[in-house]
Amino acid sequence: MADRAREDEAIRGVVERLTDVFSATRSPAEVEAAVAKAHASFTGRPVREFVPVLVERKARALLSDSRAGQ
């Protein structure tokens, strides 16, 4: 349970950081959606220690790729 709370807190930090980074080009809702999509891709994975780092990388790539298409 404590691990889940720690992961949730780290994911909230990812949302905050990426919202700041992409504030000029992405709405907070778009950032939250990208983070949620990235986080969902790790559902069911047994090793959770690095999930927040991997989520941040994946969400950043999603947001960057989306921006390139505009």
Secondary structure, DSSP 8 states (H G I E B T S, - for coil): -HHHHHHHHHHHHHHHHHHHHTTTT--HHHHHHHHHHHHHTTTT-S--TTHHHHHHHHHHHHHHHHHHT-
